[in-house]
Amino acid sequence: MERPIASALPLDGEHVLSINESHERCAALGLSRIGAPDYTPVGRADFSLIRERNRRLFTHAAPVMELLYGQVVRTQSMVVLTDAQGTILHSLGDEDFLEKAGKVALAPGVNWAECNKGTNGMGTALVDETAVLVHADEHFMHANHFLTCQAAPILDPRGNILGVLDVSGDRRGYHPHTMGLVKMSARMIENHWLNDDFSDSLRLHFHPRMEFIGTLMEGILAVDRDGRILGANRSALDLLGLSGAALRMHTVTSLLSTPMGAIVDRGRSLLVAPMRMALPSGQSIHVQARCNWPLWQGGWTAVSDAPAGAMPAAPELVGKAVDAGTPTSPLVAEATAPKAPTPTFARLLCGDPQVETVIGKLRRVLNRDIPVLILGEAGSGKEMLARAIHAESRRAARPFVSVQCASTAEAQLEAELFGYAEGAFPGTRRQGAVGKLVQASGGTLFLDEVGGLPSGLQARLLRVLQERQVTPLGAMQPVDIDVALVAATDRNPRELIDSHCIREDLYYRLNGLAVKLPPLRERSDLMALVRRLLSEESPHRDLGLVPEVETLLQRYDWPGNLRQLANVLHTAAVMAAGESLITREHLSDDFLEEALQRAGAEIGAVAASEAAVVSRAAVGATTGATLEELEREMIRQAVEAADGNISVASKRLGISRNTIYRKLRWRAPE
């Protein structure tokens, strides 16, 4: 039997084995390598039925194909979509290459299953159920040797193949990065399908690295009110190391070791930072819950960690309220999560003068059509402040739409921002896809981490903001929009401009008023924030801290800011279920270890500072220094021991920050 000619590309043994196995299958079917292939398309009526059966796949894939084609345009290539049987449903490509591809019937209506066309990207991907590269003479049939094909299957949330997405082109234009684009695009389609399938379900977005949540690398689990896992995207299966069937044997509790109630309650809370959980393997992941929360306002029931199919809880237990202080049945627990409080200026004010100054500035420009740029470290509460600006404005009844500009693929972000027009692509849903710019019209558009906005979109966004019109992809006519604009970044604006991460003209369009949120370590209202967060975590009980934990929280410098504080308190509140005080045993081990280390270092610094102050005081007593001078010297020494951090020094001295500022500005009379 003839073997495939070795490819000139640097390929691994697994790839070569896959191609050889495909050739063996083709030979066993009696396909000819040199004979004329069957170029006959399916009949018009049959093709209409095929497209109708795959209308939903086409709806989700068409805009993604348009974006993918934009990445490979003018490379002698085409983008192809097939159904699960290998029939081409749709294609986009360079006109001159489409003509060449037509000579081998690489066109809609023709079946490219491996049993018909031999080894090829689309057909072999269907057989192998994985992404496939078939280059040049790796194609079984000689007629297709001019092609290079990179294809990836599209799976539904239960792991069934829906079809294949493929980029085929002239073999001389092969580029290794194309496979990454194809895989990314296939996953975009899969995620759209999952979100559509489970639009009324709770969806858990997760990844071991927090910054990857919201990207195509995140895992997504769809769960019902009972905590049963309904479906997952491919990234979730990869991250969990489970098959779809094995995953569906789990519940949320057995998989994440966290009660369903805690997840729902956290998802609705004001601080929507991802939760940290542990998989059965011990690996730590970050999880963010998303759903249409108004549909989840009533009671819900959470099942235990028993596998799916286990005996259900006794009927008399289901639907009954469980007192927050009473141990719950291991099989079933019911709770009603409180509605998340709306962020307002008043809710953000806990006594820190810096935050008061920020909000005072914002009140002056509210409803004045002045864009706001919020500066601040990651986790310092920029999105909360943006939501409060919206809630305090005349636009409060209209949408607040958030766009994560960083860690999002450019093609995906373009689709999210601008949408695509009605009838832009054959077979797409009649109303088209509304982009977030149009969704936000009448309300507020929040551009989070605007420094990560891809450069290719910045010019287009600037024009939209200046003209107050947006043209969806594939549309001819612009749509008028009216948005209040709030942007945020954790980077220095001048550095963003100097490093060309953001266009200077776009920056000045976004920066009508810039306000800076202080990091948590510089705020004087830490304990007030702690009390407020604990009251939101446990609204039905008075939950406090033992003095040791309070001291640890005050001496910790909170590199993760409000987001970290909220996570620490959430974990502690869950661990302290049924108790009235949080102790060190309720804190996660990693935080406790780090907090104790920092506290020990700080205690040593305080002791050295106090010794220095006593020494200075003794010297002052012998030299006739006044009490005012000694007091000022003691304050100065405390500030130096705190490395210039006024908040830390004020806590150590037991006086307000304003007193420190006033005393240090004091000068002895001439």
C-alpha positions as CSV (number, residue, x, y, z in Angstrom):
1,M,0.0,0.0,0.0
2,E,1.3,3.5,-0.9
3,R,2.3,5.5,2.2
4,P,1.9,9.3,2.4
5,I,4.9,11.3,1.3
6,A,6.7,12.8,4.3
7,S,5.8,16.4,4.8
8,A,8.5,19.1,4.9
9,L,6.8,20.7,7.9
10,P,8.3,20.1,11.4
11,L,5.6,17.6,12.6
12,D,5.5,15.3,15.6
13,G,5.1,11.5,15.6
14,E,1.5,11.7,16.7
15,H,0.6,13.8,13.7
16,V,2.4,11.4,11.3
17,L,0.6,8.4,12.9
18,S,-2.8,10.2,12.5
19,I,-2.1,10.8,8.8
20,N,-0.9,7.3,8.2
21,E,-4.0,5.8,9.9
22,S,-6.2,8.0,7.8
23,H,-4.5,6.8,4.6
24,E,-5.0,3.2,5.7
25,R,-8.7,3.9,6.2
26,C,-9.0,5.4,2.8
27,A,-7.2,2.5,1.1
28,A,-9.5,0.0,3.0
29,L,-12.5,1.9,1.6
30,G,-11.2,1.4,-1.9
31,L,-10.6,5.1,-2.6
32,S,-8.3,6.0,-5.5
33,R,-5.4,8.4,-5.0
34,I,-5.1,9.3,-8.7
35,G,-8.7,8.8,-9.9
36,A,-11.1,11.7,-10.5
37,P,-12.9,12.4,-7.2
38,D,-16.7,12.6,-7.1
39,Y,-17.5,16.3,-7.3
40,T,-21.2,16.0,-7.3
41,P,-23.0,18.2,-4.8
42,V,-26.1,17.1,-2.9
43,G,-29.3,18.0,-4.5
44,R,-30.8,21.5,-4.0
45,A,-33.7,20.2,-2.0
46,D,-31.5,18.0,0.2
47,F,-29.1,20.8,0.7
48,S,-31.9,23.1,1.9
49,L,-32.9,20.4,4.4
50,I,-29.3,20.1,5.6
51,R,-29.0,23.8,6.1
52,E,-32.3,24.0,7.9
53,R,-31.2,21.2,10.3
54,N,-28.0,23.1,10.9
55,R,-29.5,26.6,11.1
56,R,-28.5,27.1,14.7
57,L,-24.9,26.0,14.1
58,F,-24.8,28.5,11.2
59,T,-26.3,31.2,13.3
60,H,-23.5,30.9,15.9
61,A,-20.7,30.2,13.4
62,A,-21.3,32.9,10.7
63,P,-20.1,36.0,12.6
64,V,-17.1,34.0,14.0
65,M,-16.2,32.9,10.4
66,E,-16.4,36.5,9.3
67,L,-13.9,37.5,12.1
68,L,-11.7,34.5,11.3
69,Y,-11.6,35.4,7.6
70,G,-10.5,38.9,8.6
71,Q,-7.4,37.4,10.1
72,V,-6.5,35.3,7.0
73,V,-7.7,37.6,4.2
74,R,-5.4,38.0,1.2
75,T,-3.5,34.8,2.0
76,Q,-4.9,32.6,-0.7
77,S,-7.2,31.0,1.8
78,M,-10.9,30.3,2.6
79,V,-12.9,29.6,5.8
80,V,-15.2,26.6,5.7
81,L,-18.0,25.3,7.9
82,T,-19.3,21.7,7.6
83,D,-22.0,19.8,9.5
84,A,-21.4,16.7,11.5
85,Q,-21.5,14.6,8.3
86,G,-18.9,16.6,6.5
87,T,-21.2,18.6,4.1
88,I,-20.0,22.1,3.6
89,L,-22.6,24.6,4.8
90,H,-20.8,27.9,4.2
91,S,-17.5,29.3,3.0
92,L,-15.8,32.7,2.8
93,G,-12.6,33.3,0.9
94,D,-10.4,35.3,-1.4
95,E,-12.1,35.4,-4.8
96,D,-9.1,34.1,-6.8
97,F,-8.7,31.2,-4.4
98,L,-12.4,30.4,-4.3
99,E,-12.2,29.9,-8.0
100,K,-9.3,27.5,-7.6
101,A,-11.0,25.7,-4.8
102,G,-14.1,25.3,-6.9
103,K,-12.2,23.1,-9.3
104,V,-12.0,20.4,-6.6
105,A,-15.6,21.1,-5.4
106,L,-14.4,22.8,-2.2
107,A,-17.7,24.6,-2.0
108,P,-21.1,24.6,-0.2
109,G,-23.3,21.6,-0.8
110,V,-20.4,19.2,-1.4
111,N,-19.6,16.4,1.2
112,W,-16.0,16.3,2.3
113,A,-16.2,13.4,4.7
114,E,-13.1,11.2,4.7
115,C,-15.0,8.3,3.1
116,N,-15.7,10.6,0.1
117,K,-12.7,12.8,-0.3
118,G,-10.0,10.8,1.4
119,T,-7.7,12.4,4.0
120,N,-8.5,16.1,4.4
121,G,-8.8,18.6,7.2
122,M,-12.5,18.5,7.6
123,G,-13.2,14.9,7.0
124,T,-10.3,13.6,9.2
125,A,-11.2,16.0,12.0
126,L,-14.6,14.4,12.1
127,V,-13.1,10.9,12.4
128,D,-10.3,11.8,14.9
129,E,-12.6,14.2,16.8
130,T,-9.7,16.6,17.3
131,A,-7.9,19.4,15.5
132,V,-6.1,18.3,12.4
133,L,-3.5,19.7,10.0
134,V,-3.5,18.0,6.5
135,H,-0.8,19.6,4.4
136,A,0.0,19.2,0.7
137,D,0.7,15.6,-0.2
138,E,-0.7,14.4,3.2
139,H,-4.1,14.6,1.4
140,F,-4.9,11.1,0.2
141,M,-6.1,12.2,-3.3
142,H,-3.6,13.8,-5.6
143,A,-6.1,16.3,-6.8
144,N,-6.0,18.0,-3.4
145,H,-2.2,18.2,-3.0
146,F,-2.2,21.9,-3.7
147,L,-4.1,22.5,-0.4
148,T,-3.1,23.0,3.2
149,C,-6.0,22.5,5.6
150,Q,-6.3,23.2,9.3
151,A,-9.5,22.1,10.9
152,A,-11.1,21.8,14.4
153,P,-14.3,20.1,15.4
154,I,-17.1,22.1,17.0
155,L,-18.6,20.3,20.0
156,D,-21.8,20.9,21.9
157,P,-21.8,21.2,25.8
158,R,-22.2,17.4,26.1
159,G,-19.3,16.6,23.8
160,N,-21.3,15.7,20.7
161,I,-19.8,16.9,17.3
162,L,-21.8,19.6,15.7
163,G,-19.5,20.2,12.7
164,V,-16.1,21.4,11.7
165,L,-14.5,24.8,11.2
166,D,-11.6,24.8,8.7
167,V,-9.2,27.2,7.0
168,S,-8.0,25.8,3.6
169,G,-5.5,27.5,1.4
170,D,-2.7,27.3,-1.1
171,R,0.0,25.0,0.3
172,R,2.6,27.7,-0.3
173,G,0.8,30.0,2.1
174,Y,0.9,27.6,5.1
175,H,1.4,29.4,8.4
176,P,1.6,27.6,11.8
177,H,-0.4,30.3,13.6
178,T,-3.5,29.5,11.5
179,M,-4.2,26.5,13.6
180,G,-4.4,28.6,16.8
181,L,-6.9,30.9,15.1
182,V,-9.0,28.0,14.0
183,K,-9.1,26.4,17.5
184,M,-9.8,29.7,19.1
185,S,-12.7,30.4,16.7
186,A,-14.2,26.9,17.2
187,R,-14.1,27.5,20.9
188,M,-15.9,30.8,20.5
189,I,-18.7,29.0,18.6
190,E,-18.8,26.4,21.3
191,N,-19.1,29.0,24.1
192,H,-21.8,30.8,22.2
193,W,-23.7,27.6,21.9
194,L,-23.3,26.7,25.6
195,N,-24.5,30.2,26.7
196,D,-27.5,29.9,24.4
197,D,-28.3,26.3,25.6
198,F,-28.1,27.3,29.2
199,S,-29.2,31.0,29.2
200,D,-31.5,30.4,32.2
201,S,-29.0,28.3,34.1
202,L,-26.2,29.2,36.5
203,R,-22.8,29.3,34.7
204,L,-19.5,28.9,36.5
205,H,-16.6,30.5,34.7
206,F,-13.2,29.3,36.1
207,H,-9.5,29.0,35.6
208,P,-6.5,28.4,37.9
209,R,-5.3,32.0,36.9
210,M,-7.8,34.7,37.7
211,E,-6.8,36.9,34.8
212,F,-7.9,34.2,32.3
213,I,-11.5,34.3,33.5
214,G,-13.4,36.0,30.6
215,T,-11.1,34.7,28.0
216,L,-11.4,31.8,25.6
217,M,-9.1,29.8,28.0
218,E,-11.7,29.8,30.8
219,G,-13.7,26.7,31.7
220,I,-17.5,27.1,31.8
221,L,-19.9,24.8,33.7
222,A,-23.6,25.0,33.4
223,V,-25.5,23.9,36.5
224,D,-29.1,23.7,37.5
225,R,-30.8,24.8,40.8
226,D,-30.0,21.4,42.3
227,G,-26.3,21.9,41.7
228,R,-26.3,19.2,39.0
229,I,-23.8,19.8,36.1
230,L,-25.7,20.1,32.8
231,G,-22.9,20.8,30.4
232,A,-19.4,22.2,30.0
233,N,-17.2,23.7,27.4
234,R,-14.0,22.0,26.1
235,S,-11.7,24.2,28.2
236,A,-13.6,23.0,31.3
237,L,-13.0,19.4,30.4
238,D,-9.3,20.1,29.7
239,L,-8.8,22.0,33.0
240,L,-10.6,19.4,35.0
241,G,-9.0,16.4,33.2
242,L,-12.5,14.7,32.9
243,S,-14.6,13.4,30.1
244,G,-18.1,14.8,29.7
245,A,-19.7,11.6,31.0
246,A,-17.4,11.6,34.1
247,L,-18.1,15.3,34.8
248,R,-21.9,14.8,34.7
249,M,-21.5,12.2,37.5
250,H,-20.4,15.1,39.8
251,T,-22.4,17.8,41.4
252,V,-21.1,21.3,42.2
253,T,-20.5,20.3,45.8
254,S,-18.6,17.2,45.0
255,L,-16.5,18.9,42.3
256,L,-15.7,22.2,44.1
257,S,-16.2,21.3,47.8
258,T,-18.4,24.4,48.1
259,P,-22.1,24.4,49.0
260,M,-24.4,25.6,46.2
261,G,-25.8,28.3,48.6
262,A,-22.4,29.9,49.0
263,I,-21.9,30.1,45.3
264,V,-25.3,31.6,44.6
265,D,-25.0,34.1,47.5
266,R,-21.5,35.2,46.3
267,G,-22.7,35.5,42.7
268,R,-25.3,38.0,43.8
269,S,-23.1,40.0,46.2
270,L,-21.9,43.5,45.6
271,L,-18.3,42.4,45.2
272,V,-18.3,40.0,42.3
273,A,-14.7,39.0,42.5
274,P,-14.0,35.4,41.6
275,M,-14.2,32.8,44.4
276,R,-11.2,30.6,45.2
277,M,-12.0,26.9,45.4
278,A,-10.3,23.6,45.3
279,L,-10.8,20.7,42.9
280,P,-10.7,17.1,44.2
281,S,-7.1,16.9,42.9
282,G,-6.2,19.7,45.3
283,Q,-5.6,22.3,42.5
284,S,-6.8,25.8,43.4
285,I,-9.0,27.6,40.9
286,H,-10.9,30.9,40.7
287,V,-14.6,30.7,40.0
288,Q,-17.1,33.4,39.0
289,A,-20.8,32.7,38.9
290,R,-23.0,34.3,36.2
291,C,-26.6,34.0,35.3
292,N,-29.8,35.9,34.8
293,W,-30.1,36.7,38.5
294,P,-33.8,37.9,38.4
295,L,-34.7,34.3,37.4
296,W,-33.0,33.1,40.6
297,Q,-34.8,35.4,43.1
298,G,-36.8,32.6,44.7
299,G,-35.7,29.7,46.8
300,W,-33.4,27.1,45.3
301,T,-32.4,23.6,46.3
302,A,-28.9,22.3,46.5
303,V,-28.1,18.6,46.4
304,S,-25.2,16.9,48.1
305,D,-22.0,15.6,46.6
306,A,-23.7,12.3,45.8
307,P,-23.2,11.3,42.2
308,A,-26.0,11.9,39.7
309,G,-28.6,9.2,40.0
310,A,-28.2,8.7,43.7
311,M,-31.3,8.4,45.9
312,P,-32.9,11.9,46.3
313,A,-33.5,13.6,49.6
314,A,-36.7,12.7,51.5
315,P,-39.6,14.7,50.1
316,E,-40.4,16.2,53.5
317,L,-37.0,17.9,53.5
318,V,-37.3,19.6,50.1
319,G,-38.6,23.1,50.1
320,K,-38.4,23.7,53.8
321,A,-36.5,26.7,55.2
322,V,-33.3,25.9,57.1
323,D,-32.3,28.1,60.0
324,A,-28.9,29.8,59.3
325,G,-27.6,28.7,62.7
326,T,-28.8,25.1,62.5
327,P,-26.7,22.3,60.9
328,T,-28.2,21.3,57.6
329,S,-28.9,17.8,56.2
330,P,-25.9,16.5,54.2
331,L,-28.4,15.7,51.4
332,V,-30.3,18.9,51.0
333,A,-30.1,22.5,52.0
334,E,-32.3,25.4,51.0
335,A,-31.7,29.1,51.3
336,T,-32.8,32.3,49.7
337,A,-29.9,34.5,48.7
338,P,-30.4,38.2,49.5
339,K,-30.7,40.6,46.6
340,A,-27.3,42.2,46.0
341,P,-27.4,45.8,47.1
342,T,-27.1,48.4,44.4
343,P,-23.7,50.2,44.5
344,T,-24.3,53.9,45.4
345,F,-22.0,56.7,46.5
346,A,-23.4,56.4,50.1
347,R,-22.6,52.7,50.2
348,L,-19.0,53.3,49.1
349,L,-18.4,55.8,51.9
350,C,-17.1,54.2,55.0
351,G,-15.1,57.0,56.5
352,D,-11.9,57.3,54.4
353,P,-11.2,61.0,53.4
354,Q,-9.6,60.0,50.1
355,V,-12.7,58.2,48.9
356,E,-14.8,61.1,50.1
357,T,-12.8,63.4,48.0
358,V,-13.2,61.2,44.9
359,I,-16.9,60.9,45.3
360,G,-17.2,64.7,45.9
361,K,-15.5,65.3,42.5
362,L,-17.8,62.8,40.8
363,R,-21.0,64.5,42.3
364,R,-19.9,67.7,40.6
365,V,-19.7,66.2,37.1
366,L,-22.7,63.8,37.4
367,N,-25.1,64.1,34.4
368,R,-22.8,66.7,32.7
369,D,-21.8,64.4,29.8
370,I,-18.2,64.3,31.0
371,P,-16.4,61.0,30.6
372,V,-14.8,59.6,33.7
373,L,-11.5,57.7,33.9
374,I,-11.0,55.7,37.1
375,L,-7.4,55.0,38.1
376,G,-6.5,52.4,40.7
377,E,-4.7,49.2,41.5
378,A,-6.3,45.9,40.5
379,G,-9.1,45.0,43.0
380,S,-9.4,48.5,44.4
381,G,-13.1,48.7,43.4
382,K,-13.1,50.5,40.1
383,E,-16.1,48.6,38.7
384,M,-18.0,49.2,41.9
385,L,-17.4,52.9,41.6
386,A,-18.4,52.8,37.9
387,R,-21.7,51.1,38.8
388,A,-22.3,53.7,41.6
389,I,-21.8,56.5,39.0
390,H,-24.4,54.9,36.9
391,A,-26.8,54.3,39.8
392,E,-26.5,57.9,40.9
393,S,-27.1,59.3,37.4
394,R,-30.3,60.0,35.5
395,R,-29.4,56.9,33.4
396,A,-29.9,54.5,36.4
397,A,-33.0,52.9,34.9
398,R,-31.1,52.2,31.6
399,P,-28.4,49.5,31.0
400,F,-25.0,49.4,32.6
401,V,-22.8,47.5,30.2
402,S,-19.3,46.4,31.1
403,V,-16.6,45.5,28.5
404,Q,-13.4,43.8,29.6
405,C,-10.8,45.2,27.2
406,A,-7.8,43.1,28.4
407,S,-7.3,39.3,28.0
408,T,-9.9,39.1,25.2
409,A,-9.1,38.1,21.7
410,E,-9.4,41.0,19.2
411,A,-11.9,39.2,17.0
412,Q,-14.1,38.3,20.0
413,L,-13.9,41.8,21.4
414,E,-14.8,43.4,18.1
415,A,-17.9,41.2,17.8
416,E,-18.9,42.0,21.4
417,L,-18.5,45.8,20.9
418,F,-19.9,46.3,17.5
419,G,-22.2,43.3,16.9
420,Y,-23.3,42.4,13.4
421,A,-26.2,43.6,11.3
422,E,-29.6,42.0,10.4
423,G,-29.2,39.8,7.4
424,A,-25.4,40.4,7.3
425,F,-24.8,36.7,6.9
426,P,-27.1,34.1,5.2
427,G,-28.9,32.0,7.8
428,T,-28.1,34.1,10.8
429,R,-30.9,35.0,13.2
430,R,-33.2,37.7,11.9
431,Q,-32.4,40.4,14.4
432,G,-28.7,40.1,14.0
433,A,-26.4,40.4,17.0
434,V,-26.6,43.6,19.0
435,G,-23.1,44.8,20.1
436,K,-22.5,46.2,23.6
437,L,-22.2,49.8,22.3
438,V,-25.8,49.6,21.2
439,Q,-26.9,47.7,24.3
440,A,-25.5,50.5,26.4
441,S,-27.3,53.2,24.5
442,G,-29.3,55.4,26.9
443,G,-27.2,54.0,29.8
444,T,-23.5,53.7,30.8
445,L,-20.7,52.0,29.0
446,F,-17.8,50.8,31.2
447,L,-14.5,50.0,29.5
448,D,-12.6,48.1,32.1
449,E,-8.8,47.9,31.7
450,V,-8.9,50.1,28.7
451,G,-5.2,49.9,28.3
452,G,-5.6,46.4,27.0
453,L,-7.9,47.5,24.2
454,P,-6.3,46.0,20.9
455,S,-4.8,48.7,18.8
456,G,-6.8,47.7,15.8
457,L,-10.0,48.6,17.6
458,Q,-8.9,51.9,19.1
459,A,-9.3,54.1,16.0
460,R,-12.8,52.6,15.3
461,L,-13.9,53.1,18.9
462,L,-12.6,56.7,18.9
463,R,-14.7,57.5,15.8
464,V,-17.8,55.9,17.4
465,L,-17.4,57.9,20.5
466,Q,-16.9,61.1,18.6
467,E,-19.7,60.6,16.1
468,R,-22.1,58.8,18.5
469,Q,-22.8,56.3,15.8
470,V,-21.8,52.7,15.4
471,T,-21.9,50.6,12.3
472,P,-22.3,46.9,13.1
473,L,-20.2,44.3,11.2
474,G,-21.7,43.8,7.7
475,A,-24.1,46.8,8.0
476,M,-24.3,49.7,5.6
477,Q,-26.1,52.2,7.9
478,P,-24.8,53.4,11.2
479,V,-26.9,53.2,14.4
480,D,-27.2,56.3,16.7
481,I,-26.0,55.7,20.3
482,D,-26.1,57.7,23.4
483,V,-23.8,56.5,26.2
484,A,-22.3,57.9,29.4
485,L,-18.7,56.8,29.3
486,V,-16.6,55.4,32.2
487,A,-13.2,53.8,31.7
488,A,-10.8,52.3,34.1
489,T,-7.1,51.2,34.2
490,D,-4.7,50.0,36.8
491,R,-1.7,51.4,34.9
492,N,-0.1,54.8,34.8
493,P,-1.9,56.7,31.9
494,R,1.4,58.4,30.8
495,E,3.1,55.0,30.6
496,L,0.1,53.7,28.5
497,I,0.6,56.5,26.0
498,D,4.4,56.4,25.9
499,S,4.4,52.6,25.3
500,H,1.7,53.0,22.6
501,C,-0.7,50.8,24.5
502,I,-3.3,53.5,23.9
503,R,-3.7,56.2,21.4
504,E,-3.2,59.6,22.8
505,D,-6.3,61.0,21.1
506,L,-8.4,58.1,22.5
507,Y,-7.0,58.7,26.0
508,Y,-8.0,62.3,26.0
509,R,-11.4,61.4,24.7
510,L,-11.9,59.0,27.7
511,N,-10.3,61.3,30.3
512,G,-12.8,64.1,31.0
513,L,-12.3,63.7,34.8
514,A,-9.7,61.3,36.2
515,V,-10.1,60.1,39.7
516,K,-7.8,57.8,41.6
517,L,-9.1,55.2,44.1
518,P,-6.6,54.6,46.9
519,P,-5.4,51.0,47.5
520,L,-6.9,49.4,50.6
521,R,-3.5,49.6,52.5
522,E,-3.8,53.4,52.3
523,R,-7.4,53.7,53.5
524,S,-8.4,54.5,57.0
525,D,-11.8,52.7,56.9
526,L,-10.6,49.1,56.8
527,M,-12.6,47.9,59.8
528,A,-15.7,49.8,58.7
529,L,-15.4,48.0,55.3
530,V,-15.0,44.6,57.1
531,R,-18.1,45.2,59.1
532,R,-20.1,46.1,56.0
533,L,-18.9,43.1,54.0
534,L,-19.6,40.7,56.9
535,S,-23.1,42.0,57.2
536,E,-23.6,41.3,53.5
537,E,-22.1,37.9,53.7
538,S,-24.3,36.9,56.6
539,P,-27.3,39.2,56.7
540,H,-29.2,36.9,59.1
541,R,-26.6,36.8,61.9
542,D,-24.3,39.2,63.7
543,L,-20.8,37.9,62.6
544,G,-17.8,39.5,64.2
545,L,-14.0,38.9,64.6
546,V,-11.9,37.9,67.5
547,P,-9.3,40.5,68.5
548,E,-6.5,38.4,67.1
549,V,-8.1,38.2,63.6
550,E,-8.9,41.9,63.7
551,T,-5.2,42.7,64.4
552,L,-4.1,40.5,61.6
553,L,-6.4,42.2,59.1
554,Q,-5.2,45.6,60.2
555,R,-1.5,44.8,59.9
556,Y,-1.8,43.1,56.6
557,D,-1.0,45.2,53.5
558,W,-3.7,43.7,51.1
559,P,-1.9,43.4,47.8
560,G,-5.2,42.2,46.3
561,N,-7.1,45.2,47.7
562,L,-10.9,45.0,48.1
563,R,-11.2,41.9,46.0
564,Q,-8.8,40.0,48.2
565,L,-10.5,41.3,51.4
566,A,-13.9,40.2,50.1
567,N,-12.5,36.7,49.3
568,V,-10.9,36.3,52.7
569,L,-14.1,37.3,54.5
570,H,-16.3,35.2,52.3
571,T,-14.2,32.1,53.0
572,A,-14.1,32.9,56.7
573,A,-17.9,33.5,56.8
574,V,-18.6,30.1,55.1
575,M,-16.1,28.3,57.5
576,A,-17.7,30.0,60.5
577,A,-21.3,28.8,59.7
578,G,-23.3,28.5,62.9
579,E,-20.8,30.6,64.9
580,S,-20.8,34.2,65.9
581,L,-17.1,35.0,65.7
582,I,-14.4,34.5,63.1
583,T,-11.2,33.0,64.5
584,R,-7.9,32.2,62.9
585,E,-9.1,28.6,62.3
586,H,-11.7,30.0,59.9
587,L,-9.1,31.7,57.7
588,S,-7.6,30.0,54.6
589,D,-4.1,28.6,55.4
590,D,-2.3,30.5,52.7
591,F,-3.7,33.9,53.9
592,L,-3.1,33.1,57.5
593,E,0.5,32.1,56.9
594,E,1.3,35.3,55.0
595,A,-0.6,37.5,57.4
596,L,1.3,36.1,60.4
597,Q,4.6,36.6,58.7
598,R,3.8,40.2,57.9
599,A,2.5,40.8,61.4
600,G,5.7,39.4,62.9
601,A,7.8,41.7,60.7
602,E,5.7,44.7,61.6
603,I,5.8,44.0,65.3
604,G,9.6,44.1,65.1
605,A,9.5,47.4,63.3
606,V,7.1,48.9,65.8
607,A,9.3,47.8,68.7
608,A,12.3,49.4,67.1
609,S,10.3,52.5,66.4
610,E,9.1,52.7,70.0
611,A,12.6,52.3,71.3
612,A,13.8,55.1,69.1
613,V,11.0,57.4,70.3
614,V,11.8,56.7,74.0
615,S,15.5,57.4,73.3
616,R,14.6,60.7,71.6
617,A,12.2,61.6,74.4
618,A,15.0,61.1,77.0
619,V,17.3,63.3,74.9
620,G,14.6,65.9,74.6
621,A,14.1,66.0,78.4
622,T,17.8,66.8,78.9
623,T,17.9,69.4,76.2
624,G,14.8,71.3,77.2
625,A,12.6,70.4,74.1
626,T,9.0,71.4,74.4
627,L,6.2,68.8,74.6
628,E,5.0,69.9,71.1
629,E,8.4,69.3,69.7
630,L,8.7,65.9,71.3
631,E,5.2,65.0,70.1
632,R,6.1,66.0,66.5
633,E,9.3,64.0,66.7
634,M,7.5,60.9,67.9
635,I,5.0,61.2,65.0
636,R,7.9,61.7,62.5
637,Q,9.6,58.6,63.8
638,A,6.4,56.6,63.5
639,V,5.9,57.7,59.9
640,E,9.5,56.8,59.1
641,A,9.1,53.4,60.7
642,A,6.0,52.9,58.5
643,D,8.0,53.8,55.4
644,G,6.0,56.9,54.9
645,N,2.6,55.2,55.0
646,I,0.4,57.7,57.0
647,S,-2.4,55.2,57.4
648,V,-0.2,52.6,59.1
649,A,1.4,55.3,61.3
650,S,-2.0,56.6,62.4
651,K,-3.1,53.1,63.4
652,R,0.1,52.5,65.4
653,L,-0.1,55.9,67.2
654,G,-3.9,55.8,67.7
655,I,-4.5,59.2,66.2
656,S,-6.2,60.3,63.0
657,R,-4.4,60.8,59.7
658,N,-5.5,64.4,59.7
659,T,-3.8,65.0,63.0
660,I,-0.6,63.6,61.7
661,Y,-0.8,65.9,58.6
662,R,-1.5,68.9,60.8
663,K,1.3,68.1,63.3
664,L,3.9,67.5,60.6
665,R,3.0,70.8,58.9
666,W,3.6,72.6,62.3
667,R,6.6,74.8,62.5
668,A,8.1,76.4,65.7
669,P,7.7,80.2,65.9
670,E,10.7,82.3,64.8
